[in-house]
Amino acid sequence: MNSLFYAVPAASVIALLFAAIFYHQMKKEDEGTPTMKKIAQYVREGAMAYLRQQYKVVIIVFIVLAVFFAVLAYGFGVQNPWVPFAFLTGGFFSGLAGFIGMRTATYASGRTANAARRSLNSGLKVAFRSGAVMGLTVVGLGLLDIALWFILLNIFVKDASMAQKLVIITTTMLTFGMGASTQALFARVGGGIYTKAADVGADIVGKVESDLPEDDPRNPATIADNVGDNVGDVAGMGADLYESYCGSILSTMALGASAFYAVGPEMQMKAILAPMLIAAVGVLLSVLSIFTVRTKEDAGMAQLLKSMSFGTNLAAILSGVAAFGILALVFGVQDNNWWHFSCSVVSGLIAGVVIGKATEYYTSHSYKPTQKLAEASQTGPATVIINGVGLGMLSTAIPVIAIVCAIVLAYLFAIGFDVRNMMSAANLSQGLYGVAIAAVGMLSTLGITLATDAYGPIADNAGGNAQMSELEPEVRERTDVLDALGNTTAATGKGFAIGSAALTALALLASYIEEIKIAIGRTADALINGVAAAEASILDVLAEFNVSLMNPTVLAGVFIGAMMAFLFCGLTMNAVGRAAGKMVIEVRRQFKEIKGILTGEGTPDYKRCVEISTKAAQHEMLVPSIIAIVVPVITGVVLGVAGVLGLLIGGLGAGFVLAIFMANSGGAWDNAKKYVEEGHFGGKNSECHHATVVGDTVGDPFKDTSGPSLNILIKLMSMVSIVMAGLTVGLHLL
């Protein structure tokens, strides 16, 4: 074991240590008045009750899948025997990351509202440092899980050669990514359905029909809405980015082991260590950058955005510089690979920054697109929706171009711009390694990037607490500013997650091919295209299974993959629609049957609304989540390796663009509403406000349920395909 490796578990411990420090600092803050404490307690209890119920369902699914993998491994010998255990640990750590982040958020929101009574900067500091708990927990647990599995497999995996052993170790570690992806999908879909059912019900009946302010305590759905912010946008996002983070590192490690297989174990180990060390240093730089985020008391939206951007940009710049030093140390300055791969890392970092800025431009009401969207409210909700859809479609161009440039540049940098031979077997493996390490670069600053994302729902809940506690108007104004900023940072975080998913999914395609090689290596006739399986290149595998655009099996897979993105979105959108319909009926019933609610003399039945969201989320999340797992398996059984590769390519292309469209449309609709609420075009309770509320209710499932779930779908289909490669190959050879 190279001594540099131990920097990885050390960095994970540092991340978790600072997460604990920020958590305890937040807990020391005063939670405010008795009413503020009571409201925070309602939200905390509702969030924990939902999460306990969700975990009961997820545990059953995990046990069934683990038993299935065990049968494949120990009964039929077509599966790696470590897969059931790796699958379970991936799901456990992903769920744990979401749980810690959500628990922190439910304690932080009331304290943020109370801190905002002192100053805007105090509120920002409490909310952002609390969000940092989530960011640092995700990267800390991710690196810890990776480090522990690497140590464990190094001890127990035995093989004829060290080179082959490293390939087996890294491809085995990839399989715990399926556990993380499965948990993330349940958390995202279930949490998204929960939060948007409550949000839509609260907005339609409360704001539009009854002219109640946001988070008014007279609205029966308001507690469920605040609970939803935590279970969807905190626990869901934490689990989501945990699997993105781990997936990027693991796929790069696997590609490194295979790309340098012919060179020897020493070079393989360097290529395996590089992504882990880049991530480890990114953790330290994220911690440093978190301390730089602060603002002035009279700051507006633009100044707050600059404060956040300064921290994330500083982390990105320092990570880019650090990459050169890390890779020079790992590969040695005499080997040109150090600066080739460093430039690949920088290309990923730059793409991440570009995607973040583009998302900010299209979703923040500090810029013209969202202001124009708010202006469209003067002609009614129909034009708000039409313009929002158009805005989302237009917003896909810059992120797609950024990812395309990142892929091409990362590939070319990795092969030293050897354009004439760019598709040779050696250059193909090395170039794909460059693309994978670009994804690691993009996510290396996740500690602070996720902090800006988790900050959003904390600020949103703080505003709800301030409103329900009837605090001074200036407090609500401060929390509204923090909340509007949170909508933009959350949209930026989603764009970041989607961008990294595209690069990671491309790397997972190559990792799937490596798993196919290992699966064939277990068979009696272990030859690929006439070459020994261990010695075969990616091109040999593609030739063996006739993977080309002229193969109808590949094209069939592409269409199924593209369809999956829309089928999944349709299922989750309809799920939100049905759940929201039940919530609307319940809120209307309470206004009609419980006397004195609207005058403040009666008390709404908050618990009933929480129960409706919980039951709807538990019921509705199963079908789309199970389809995402089953379709790659069926595709492999029916269409074989070529069909699976087509499925993954089609899902990646359609899912990536659709996810950006939905996230940005939803973010813009939300902030257009906020822009009107600030006093533009008639302000609150005007016809323009009602029109933007309708747009926001359409955008809610776009940005918080279907859109962000797509990047998990893309990677989960890849992970399932990798885990089931042995079965696919076994059936193909029969």
VOGU-3710 file (C-alpha; in Angstrom, 3 decimals, decimal comma):
1> mnslfyavpa> 0,000/0,000/0,000  1,457/3,354/-1,093  1,995/5,627/1,932  0,187/8,493/0,121  -3,027/6,483/0,397  -3,327/7,219/4,114  -3,988/10,884/3,301  -7,442/9,717/2,121  -8,788/8,351/5,434  -7,047/11,275/7,194
11> asviallfaa> -8,961/13,773/5,008  -12,228/11,942/5,700  -11,637/12,216/9,438  -10,877/15,953/9,105  -14,099/16,495/7,129  -16,184/14,657/9,727  -14,407/16,526/12,548  -15,268/19,947/11,070  -18,824/18,754/10,379  -19,101/17,920/14,089
21> ifyhqmkked> -17,624/21,314/15,053  -20,099/23,222/12,840  -22,967/21,096/14,184  -22,107/21,865/17,812  -21,632/25,568/17,000  -25,121/25,605/15,500  -26,618/23,817/18,530  -25,152/26,512/20,820  -27,176/29,187/18,999  -30,383/30,326/20,712
31> egtptmkkia> -33,510/28,767/19,163  -35,583/31,830/19,966  -38,992/32,319/21,543  -41,153/29,464/22,908  -43,319/29,674/19,770  -40,254/29,383/17,520  -39,101/26,342/19,482  -42,513/24,704/19,232  -42,730/25,188/15,467  -39,196/23,858/14,969
41> qyvregamay> -40,125/20,820/17,072  -43,206/20,140/14,903  -41,046/20,175/11,768  -38,297/18,053/13,362  -40,731/15,393/14,563  -42,504/15,261/11,195  -39,221/14,910/9,279  -37,912/12,138/11,537  -41,236/10,272/11,416  -41,191/10,344/7,619
51> lrqqykvvii> -37,572/9,223/7,405  -38,189/6,298/9,751  -41,077/5,171/7,573  -39,046/5,560/4,384  -36,150/3,556/5,782  -38,514/0,688/6,651  -39,512/0,408/2,984  -35,947/0,849/1,705  -34,560/-1,788/4,089  -37,003/-4,376/2,690
61> vfivlavffa> -35,923/-3,542/-0,884  -32,247/-3,748/0,084  -32,655/-7,136/1,780  -34,429/-8,573/-1,274  -31,732/-7,267/-3,653  -28,872/-8,415/-1,392  -30,358/-11,943/-1,269  -30,712/-11,883/-5,071  -27,043/-10,881/-5,476  -26,003/-13,565/-2,989
71> vlaygfgvqn> -27,832/-16,214/-5,027  -26,101/-15,035/-8,214  -22,705/-15,019/-6,458  -22,838/-18,158/-4,330  -25,456/-20,192/-6,200  -24,619/-19,586/-9,870  -21,110/-18,126/-9,712  -21,919/-15,252/-12,092  -21,406/-12,549/-9,492  -18,487/-11,312/-7,411
81> pwvpfafltg> -18,942/-12,733/-3,855  -18,266/-9,294/-2,303  -21,153/-7,609/-4,151  -23,963/-8,223/-1,580  -21,846/-6,695/1,206  -20,594/-3,756/-0,883  -24,163/-3,053/-2,005  -25,415/-2,894/1,592  -22,604/-0,633/2,844  -23,105/1,778/-0,069
91> gffsglagfi> -26,785/2,116/0,803  -26,055/2,467/4,519  -23,515/5,282/4,152  -25,699/7,100/1,603  -28,676/6,952/3,960  -26,518/7,997/6,913  -25,260/11,087/5,036  -28,835/12,157/4,277  -29,972/11,469/7,853  -27,203/13,570/9,435
101> gmrtatyasg> -27,799/16,446/7,031  -31,540/16,432/7,636  -31,195/16,227/11,403  -28,848/19,228/11,276  -31,219/21,201/9,062  -34,212/20,645/11,334  -32,249/22,017/14,281  -30,734/24,878/12,260  -33,803/26,507/10,690  -35,258/27,971/13,909
111> rtanaarrsl> -31,819/29,123/14,998  -31,286/30,779/11,596  -34,567/32,691/12,003  -33,504/33,803/15,472  -30,045/34,824/14,229  -31,731/36,874/11,479  -33,340/38,926/14,259  -29,827/40,214/14,989  -28,577/40,713/11,435  -28,609/39,365/7,901
121> nsglkvafrs> -24,989/38,233/8,217  -25,760/36,283/11,404  -28,608/34,459/9,668  -26,414/33,699/6,650  -23,599/32,385/8,830  -25,812/30,004/10,837  -27,596/28,677/7,747  -24,451/28,273/5,658  -22,347/26,636/8,393  -25,258/24,262/9,049
131> gavmgltvvg> -25,377/23,454/5,331  -21,644/22,808/5,534  -22,380/19,978/7,984  -24,143/18,196/5,130  -21,374/18,933/2,608  -18,563/17,767/4,863  -20,497/14,718/6,078  -21,078/13,551/2,500  -17,435/13,869/1,446  -16,157/12,545/4,781
141> lglldialwf> -18,338/9,423/4,747  -17,685/8,911/1,025  -13,907/8,933/1,389  -14,117/6,802/4,535  -16,212/4,155/2,774  -13,826/4,089/-0,201  -10,732/3,890/2,011  -12,127/1,061/4,165  -13,125/-1,050/1,175  -9,758/-0,498/-0,517
151> illnifvkda> -7,928/-1,689/2,606  -10,280/-4,658/3,076  -10,090/-5,901/-0,499  -6,317/-5,494/-0,592  -6,159/-7,962/2,290  -8,671/-10,552/1,087  -8,575/-10,536/-2,732  -6,097/-13,089/-4,038  -5,187/-13,380/-7,697  -2,470/-14,713/-9,939
161> smaqklviit> -0,950/-11,283/-10,548  -0,937/-7,925/-8,778  -2,115/-6,202/-11,988  -5,206/-8,394/-12,201  -5,800/-8,054/-8,449  -5,999/-4,248/-8,748  -8,521/-4,539/-11,585  -10,697/-6,893/-9,522  -10,477/-4,685/-6,397  -11,518/-1,484/-8,200
171> ttmltfgmga> -14,338/-3,068/-10,215  -15,640/-4,749/-7,045  -15,643/-1,392/-5,249  -17,781/0,039/-8,036  -20,630/-2,193/-6,937  -21,158/-0,384/-3,647  -22,090/2,546/-5,854  -25,272/0,666/-6,769  -26,268/0,587/-3,098  -25,644/4,325/-2,826
181> stqalfarvg> -27,583/5,017/-6,041  -30,539/2,872/-4,980  -30,797/4,608/-1,606  -30,389/8,011/-3,289  -33,200/7,322/-5,746  -35,653/6,325/-2,998  -34,626/9,373/-0,943  -34,929/11,758/-3,887  -38,164/10,413/-5,322  -39,894/9,803/-1,974
191> ggiytkaadv> -38,725/13,086/-0,477  -39,564/14,962/-3,670  -43,123/13,602/-3,777  -43,593/14,410/-0,081  -42,383/17,991/-0,254  -44,099/18,942/-3,483  -47,469/17,447/-2,521  -47,440/19,673/0,559  -46,015/22,696/-1,256  -48,493/22,617/-4,136
201> gadivgkves> -51,436/22,086/-1,784  -50,308/24,927/0,467  -49,800/27,310/-2,457  -52,960/26,580/-4,458  -55,429/26,758/-1,571  -53,491/28,993/0,796  -52,024/31,642/-1,492  -54,232/31,672/-4,588  -57,658/30,799/-3,160  -57,341/32,323/0,337
211> dlpeddprnp> -54,715/35,087/-0,125  -52,644/33,829/2,809  -48,935/34,732/3,010  -46,207/32,125/2,524  -45,926/29,823/5,574  -48,958/31,343/7,303  -49,786/29,282/10,439  -53,463/29,308/9,407  -52,557/27,116/6,408  -52,983/23,428/7,416
221> atiadnvgdn> -50,295/22,273/4,930  -47,577/24,649/6,106  -45,914/22,255/8,585  -45,946/19,456/6,003  -44,405/21,911/3,512  -41,562/22,751/5,905  -41,026/19,065/6,727  -40,828/18,368/3,004  -38,024/20,865/2,489  -35,911/18,753/4,823
231> vgdvagmgad> -36,744/15,248/3,623  -36,554/16,186/-0,065  -33,999/18,957/-0,477  -31,671/17,952/2,372  -31,866/14,187/2,949  -32,562/13,548/-0,748  -29,822/15,818/-2,061  -27,310/14,466/0,464  -27,896/10,878/-0,633  -27,858/12,000/-4,286
241> lyesycgsil> -24,512/13,767/-4,162  -22,986/11,072/-1,960  -23,439/8,564/-4,774  -22,267/11,094/-7,393  -19,119/11,781/-5,384  -18,317/8,126/-4,754  -19,260/7,100/-8,293  -16,839/9,582/-9,875  -13,927/8,432/-7,685  -14,677/4,711/-8,034
251> stmalgasaf> -15,138/4,774/-11,811  -11,845/6,649/-12,206  -10,051/4,111/-9,993  -11,460/1,232/-12,056  -10,475/2,883/-15,342  -7,002/3,636/-13,965  -6,450/-0,018/-13,086  -7,509/-1,172/-16,555  -5,946/1,648/-18,623  -2,469/0,899/-17,260
261> yavgpemqmk> -2,884/-2,888/-16,971  -0,210/-3,543/-19,606  2,236/-1,050/-18,010  2,275/-2,794/-14,640  1,037/-2,624/-11,029  3,148/0,396/-10,056  1,558/2,606/-12,704  -1,871/1,131/-11,951  -1,523/2,051/-8,284  -0,612/5,618/-9,205
271> ailapmliaa> -3,696/5,913/-11,422  -5,855/4,470/-8,616  -4,436/6,815/-5,983  -4,766/9,993/-8,076  -8,597/10,459/-7,861  -8,640/9,609/-4,161  -5,926/12,169/-3,380  -7,553/14,883/-5,523  -10,784/14,337/-3,592  -8,902/14,334/-0,265
281> vgvllsvlsi> -7,206/17,675/-0,958  -10,534/19,061/-2,232  -11,988/18,317/1,202  -9,330/20,393/2,940  -9,747/23,291/0,510  -13,539/23,190/0,936  -13,135/23,530/4,703  -10,850/26,521/4,176  -13,261/28,178/1,738  -16,292/27,717/4,009
291> ftvrtkedag> -14,781/30,210/6,450  -14,627/32,914/3,730  -18,411/33,155/3,194  -19,859/36,260/4,892  -21,751/39,398/3,862  -22,675/42,944/4,910  -25,923/43,736/6,716  -27,391/45,833/3,884  -26,502/43,253/1,227  -28,917/42,630/-1,607
301> maqllksmsf> -29,353/39,525/-3,743  -26,374/40,341/-5,970  -24,027/40,864/-2,995  -25,190/37,626/-1,358  -24,551/35,722/-4,576  -21,052/37,194/-4,705  -20,429/36,065/-1,131  -21,405/32,500/-1,957  -19,607/32,529/-5,294  -16,398/33,768/-3,681
311> gtnlaailsg> -16,218/30,678/-1,469  -17,021/28,164/-4,211  -14,771/29,860/-6,790  -11,888/30,040/-4,321  -12,215/26,302/-3,640  -12,325/25,561/-7,389  -9,242/27,673/-8,178  -7,223/26,218/-5,316  -8,272/22,675/-6,288  -7,154/23,274/-9,871
321> vaafgilalv> -3,749/24,486/-8,693  -3,474/21,645/-6,162  -4,208/19,043/-8,852  -0,908/19,822/-10,580  1,016/19,351/-7,344  -0,820/16,146/-6,397  -0,391/14,481/-9,778  3,253/15,565/-10,030  3,799/13,885/-6,655  1,908/10,729/-7,652
331> fgvqdnnwwh> 3,176/10,200/-11,203  6,528/11,977/-10,932  7,561/15,014/-12,967  9,563/12,826/-15,359  6,274/11,281/-16,530  4,205/13,594/-18,771  1,024/12,005/-17,454  1,133/14,297/-14,415  0,372/17,465/-16,332  -1,799/15,749/-18,971
341> fscsvvsgli> -4,186/14,481/-16,311  -3,928/17,731/-14,333  -5,279/19,605/-17,337  -8,098/17,050/-17,564  -8,960/17,795/-13,913  -8,979/21,535/-14,617  -11,280/21,034/-17,614  -13,792/19,348/-15,271  -13,470/22,123/-12,704  -14,015/24,825/-15,318
351> agvvigkate> -17,051/22,997/-16,719  -18,499/22,848/-13,194  -18,023/26,591/-12,700  -19,553/27,358/-16,123  -22,596/25,182/-15,396  -22,993/26,871/-12,009  -22,809/30,362/-13,519  -25,220/29,467/-16,334  -27,696/28,066/-13,820  -27,344/31,187/-11,689
361> yytshsykpt> -27,985/33,407/-14,718  -31,143/31,570/-15,783  -32,674/31,095/-12,313  -31,695/34,123/-10,203  -34,062/37,092/-10,213  -31,002/39,330/-10,263  -30,782/38,631/-14,003  -33,046/39,307/-16,983  -34,369/35,792/-17,816  -36,221/35,407/-14,507
371> qklaeasqtg> -37,217/39,091/-14,440  -38,730/38,659/-17,930  -40,523/35,567/-16,687  -42,021/37,588/-13,824  -43,035/40,283/-16,325  -44,998/37,647/-18,278  -47,305/37,329/-15,254  -49,039/40,515/-16,387  -50,849/38,445/-19,021  -51,730/35,522/-16,769
381> patviingvg> -50,490/32,099/-15,650  -50,539/30,585/-19,156  -47,803/32,924/-20,416  -45,805/32,375/-17,216  -45,812/28,632/-17,885  -45,070/29,020/-21,612  -42,166/31,398/-20,969  -40,835/29,187/-18,166  -40,779/26,138/-20,415  -38,996/28,142/-23,113
391> lgmlstaipv> -36,482/29,519/-20,613  -35,683/26,001/-19,388  -35,154/24,736/-22,933  -32,854/27,619/-23,806  -30,906/27,120/-20,582  -29,725/23,657/-21,674  -27,376/25,014/-24,343  -24,538/26,352/-22,169  -24,318/23,350/-19,780  -24,388/20,874/-22,680
401> iaivcaivla> -21,681/22,773/-24,561  -19,637/23,004/-21,344  -19,862/19,243/-20,784  -19,033/18,494/-24,435  -15,956/20,740/-24,246  -14,936/19,169/-20,943  -15,233/15,638/-22,381  -13,265/16,425/-25,531  -10,567/18,453/-23,770  -10,196/15,983/-20,892
411> ylfaigfdvr> -9,782/13,155/-23,407  -7,298/15,032/-25,597  -5,248/16,285/-22,633  -5,045/12,742/-21,264  -3,583/11,394/-24,522  -1,244/14,350/-25,029  -3,285/15,650/-28,008  -2,248/12,633/-30,095  -5,129/13,321/-32,484  -3,952/10,975/-35,233
421> nmmsaanlsq> -4,078/7,958/-32,936  -6,818/9,135/-30,592  -8,881/5,939/-31,074  -6,057/3,449/-30,636  -6,623/0,886/-27,875  -4,062/2,475/-25,524  -5,216/6,051/-26,137  -8,884/5,116/-25,761  -8,362/3,710/-22,259  -6,126/6,585/-21,197
431> glygvaiaav> -8,456/9,197/-22,703  -11,467/7,789/-20,891  -9,452/7,868/-17,688  -8,922/11,574/-18,378  -12,707/12,088/-18,737  -13,314/10,219/-15,483  -10,740/12,237/-13,555  -12,373/15,407/-14,929  -15,549/14,310/-13,099  -13,480/13,933/-9,917
441> gmlstlgitl> -12,181/17,466/-10,463  -15,714/18,803/-10,868  -16,802/17,162/-7,594  -13,576/17,711/-5,647  -15,038/20,863/-4,074  -18,309/19,159/-3,157  -17,752/19,988/0,525  -18,544/23,669/-0,092  -20,748/23,223/-3,176  -23,154/21,017/-1,244
451> atdaygpiad> -23,003/23,472/1,668  -24,472/26,157/-0,627  -27,164/23,702/-1,691  -28,195/22,473/1,779  -28,218/26,109/2,905  -31,307/26,704/0,716  -33,918/24,592/2,552  -32,524/25,754/5,908  -33,121/29,389/4,895  -36,548/28,443/3,495
461> naggnaqmse> -37,573/26,819/6,798  -36,174/29,812/8,706  -38,544/32,041/6,766  -41,421/29,713/7,609  -40,512/29,804/11,288  -40,329/33,608/11,249  -43,749/33,859/9,575  -45,495/31,341/11,832  -43,908/32,885/14,942  -45,091/36,343/13,824
471> lepevrertd> -41,658/37,912/14,183  -40,900/41,514/13,241  -41,392/42,359/9,512  -37,669/43,099/9,048  -36,833/39,544/10,171  -39,107/38,089/7,518  -37,545/40,434/4,949  -34,085/39,115/5,846  -35,185/35,488/5,687  -36,894/36,170/2,326
481> vldalgntta> -33,587/37,474/0,941  -31,796/34,398/2,304  -34,535/32,147/0,883  -34,357/33,690/-2,600  -30,599/33,170/-2,542  -31,251/29,582/-1,465  -33,451/28,961/-4,533  -30,562/30,004/-6,764  -27,861/28,069/-4,871  -30,116/24,994/-4,846
491> atgkgfaigs> -30,581/25,282/-8,612  -26,813/25,693/-8,992  -26,269/22,598/-6,860  -28,672/20,616/-9,035  -26,865/21,795/-12,179  -23,586/20,741/-10,618  -24,990/17,305/-9,743  -26,368/16,841/-13,257  -23,090/17,915/-14,904  -21,032/15,564/-12,781
501> aaltalalla> -23,535/12,778/-13,525  -22,861/13,172/-17,251  -19,091/12,825/-16,868  -19,397/10,025/-14,316  -21,900/8,091/-16,440  -19,503/8,229/-19,390  -16,766/6,796/-17,182  -19,194/4,128/-15,925  -19,791/3,059/-19,532  -16,102/2,180/-19,783
511> syieeikiai> -16,253/0,527/-16,357  -19,136/-1,627/-17,591  -16,925/-2,897/-20,377  -14,226/-3,753/-17,822  -16,779/-5,705/-15,788  -17,773/-7,571/-18,956  -14,111/-8,564/-19,407  -13,930/-9,899/-15,855  -17,214/-11,810/-16,318  -15,927/-13,445/-19,500
521> grtadaling> -12,660/-14,220/-17,705  -14,610/-16,487/-15,338  -15,827/-18,671/-18,224  -14,126/-21,747/-19,675  -13,424/-20,099/-23,053  -12,087/-16,800/-21,647  -11,422/-15,139/-25,004  -12,630/-11,790/-26,329  -12,287/-11,211/-30,051  -9,638/-13,970/-30,047
531> vaaaeasild> -7,629/-12,341/-27,220  -7,365/-13,490/-23,571  -10,004/-11,628/-21,530  -7,478/-10,010/-19,181  -5,463/-8,703/-22,144  -8,419/-7,492/-24,238  -8,903/-3,794/-24,923  -12,148/-1,822/-24,955  -12,103/-2,023/-28,764  -11,840/-5,834/-28,561
541> vlaefnvslm> -14,966/-5,965/-26,378  -16,883/-3,657/-28,721  -15,874/-5,821/-31,680  -16,818/-9,065/-29,867  -20,359/-7,840/-29,226  -20,710/-5,864/-32,490  -21,323/-2,546/-30,737  -21,851/-0,051/-33,555  -24,475/2,451/-34,627  -25,498/0,081/-37,445
551> nptvlagvfi> -26,376/-2,682/-35,002  -30,182/-2,620/-34,489  -29,704/-4,022/-30,974  -27,670/-0,942/-30,008  -30,225/1,390/-31,567  -33,053/-0,404/-29,760  -31,188/0,125/-26,487  -30,676/3,839/-27,285  -34,413/4,341/-27,786  -35,270/2,454/-24,595
561> gammaflfcg> -32,715/4,557/-22,650  -34,112/7,834/-23,999  -37,644/6,635/-23,253  -36,643/5,779/-19,674  -35,853/9,429/-18,920  -39,330/10,537/-20,009  -41,131/7,528/-18,515  -39,449/8,154/-15,168  -40,333/11,857/-15,225  -43,905/11,080/-16,218
571> ltmnavgraa> -44,317/8,637/-13,339  -42,860/11,035/-10,759  -44,758/14,085/-12,078  -48,055/12,183/-11,979  -47,202/10,938/-8,493  -46,806/14,534/-7,304  -50,040/15,486/-9,079  -52,038/12,759/-7,333  -50,512/13,472/-3,920  -50,982/17,235/-4,351
581> gkmvievrrq> -54,623/16,668/-5,328  -55,235/14,867/-2,033  -53,544/17,726/-0,174  -55,660/20,385/-1,924  -58,852/18,510/-1,009  -57,724/18,180/2,626  -56,790/21,856/3,020  -60,108/22,939/1,478  -61,936/20,546/3,842  -60,234/22,009/6,894
591> fkeikgiltg> -60,997/25,594/5,849  -64,629/24,595/5,432  -65,145/22,314/8,447  -62,809/23,678/11,172  -64,341/26,953/12,262  -62,149/29,953/12,921  -59,012/28,835/11,024  -58,865/31,871/8,737  -59,551/34,278/11,594  -56,847/32,718/13,748
601> egtpdykrcv> -59,325/31,465/16,354  -59,176/27,805/15,274  -56,153/25,492/15,026  -55,504/23,605/11,770  -54,960/19,829/11,823  -51,297/19,906/10,744  -50,836/16,223/11,570  -53,394/15,095/8,992  -51,544/16,924/6,198  -48,247/15,379/7,292
611> eistkaaqhe> -49,871/11,922/7,175  -51,199/12,523/3,648  -47,764/13,501/2,329  -46,074/10,590/4,119  -48,462/7,911/2,834  -48,456/9,326/-0,695  -44,644/9,443/-0,838  -44,251/5,878/0,481  -46,788/4,520/-1,990  -45,797/6,509/-5,066
621> mlvpsiiaiv> -41,999/6,163/-4,861  -41,905/2,385/-5,341  -42,926/2,001/-9,004  -40,485/4,524/-10,603  -37,633/3,363/-8,349  -38,152/-0,334/-9,100  -38,502/0,322/-12,845  -35,095/2,048/-12,796  -33,565/-1,133/-11,338  -35,482/-3,699/-13,411
631> vpvitgvvlg> -35,186/-2,208/-16,934  -31,354/-2,536/-17,220  -31,614/-6,162/-16,055  -34,314/-7,015/-18,612  -32,409/-5,165/-21,341  -29,302/-7,223/-20,569  -31,274/-10,484/-20,615  -33,109/-9,723/-23,884  -30,690/-7,523/-25,875  -27,325/-8,498/-24,383
641> vagvlgllig> -24,229/-6,360/-23,938  -24,811/-4,275/-27,082  -28,353/-3,437/-26,006  -27,216/-2,428/-22,504  -24,572/-0,069/-23,909  -27,257/1,500/-26,130  -29,571/1,818/-23,120  -26,925/3,640/-21,092  -26,030/6,004/-23,951  -29,681/6,844/-24,680
651> glgagfvlai> -30,441/7,370/-20,991  -27,399/9,606/-20,563  -28,135/11,814/-23,578  -31,848/12,311/-22,973  -31,645/12,331/-19,160  -28,873/14,924/-18,980  -30,619/17,504/-21,162  -34,070/16,858/-19,668  -32,710/17,206/-16,124  -31,165/20,621/-16,865
661> fmansggawd> -34,367/21,819/-18,525  -36,559/20,785/-15,586  -34,238/22,073/-12,847  -33,775/25,498/-14,466  -37,429/25,985/-15,419  -38,477/25,136/-11,865  -35,872/27,411/-10,306  -36,842/30,312/-12,572  -40,573/29,927/-11,831  -39,862/29,927/-8,093
671> nakkyveegh> -37,681/33,033/-8,207  -40,091/34,834/-10,561  -42,659/34,447/-7,782  -40,132/35,778/-5,257  -39,409/38,740/-7,568  -43,106/39,680/-7,640  -43,365/39,222/-3,864  -40,617/41,826/-3,448  -43,072/44,408/-4,780  -42,702/44,227/-8,570
681> fggknsechh> -45,763/44,052/-10,855  -48,205/44,599/-8,008  -46,532/42,610/-5,250  -48,115/40,005/-2,989  -51,761/38,988/-3,501  -51,963/40,753/-6,872  -53,110/39,023/-10,075  -49,479/38,858/-11,196  -48,563/37,181/-7,923  -51,295/34,572/-8,379
691> atvvgdtvgd> -50,030/33,895/-11,913  -46,461/33,318/-10,707  -47,714/31,083/-7,879  -49,359/28,867/-10,507  -46,068/28,792/-12,419  -44,244/27,912/-9,219  -46,586/25,013/-8,493  -45,833/23,580/-11,954  -42,127/24,146/-11,358  -42,079/22,502/-7,939
701> pfkdtsgpsl> -42,047/18,873/-9,175  -39,846/19,956/-12,094  -37,024/21,197/-9,878  -37,460/19,156/-6,697  -38,760/15,749/-7,789  -38,375/14,696/-11,417  -35,435/16,842/-12,559  -32,936/16,079/-9,788  -33,933/12,388/-9,764  -32,808/12,009/-13,382
711> niliklmsmv> -29,099/12,250/-12,618  -29,547/9,385/-10,129  -31,483/7,405/-12,756  -28,619/7,821/-15,233  -26,027/6,483/-12,798  -28,261/3,839/-11,221  -28,906/2,239/-14,618  -25,126/2,176/-15,168  -24,469/0,711/-11,729  -27,166/-1,969/-12,118
721> sivmagltvg> -25,704/-2,886/-15,510  -22,222/-3,203/-13,987  -23,448/-5,350/-11,095  -25,486/-7,565/-13,456  -22,713/-7,889/-16,086  -21,989/-11,482/-15,007  -25,601/-12,530/-15,608  -25,735/-10,708/-18,963  -22,538/-12,399/-20,170  -23,582/-15,796/-18,812
731> lhll> -26,863/-15,721/-20,728  -25,134/-14,395/-23,853  -22,578/-17,217/-23,851  -25,315/-19,827/-23,345
//
